[in-house]
Amino acid sequence: MGFIERLQSLSKKLAIISDNLATEEATKNALVMPFLHSVLGCDVLHTVERIRKPAGGLED
């Protein structure tokens, strides 16, 4: 399954559940994490793969 097919599959699921997203946490769990995992292939639970920006956007 290619990028477009994975994105289309996720968008179909999101169309069904989007009305029930009431909080930021629910949105992250229903939209962001599945996108990163299913579409981009990132391991969302593996902390080494995630690079965080410094607080306030300031870099040393």
Residue pairs with C-beta under 8 A, 6 or more apart in sequence:
1 9
3 39
6 38
6 39
7 39
9 38
10 34
10 35
10 38
10 39
13 34
14 30
14 31
17 30
18 30
20 26
21 27
21 30
21 31
33 44
36 42
36 44
37 43
37 44
42 49
42 50
43 49
44 50
54 60
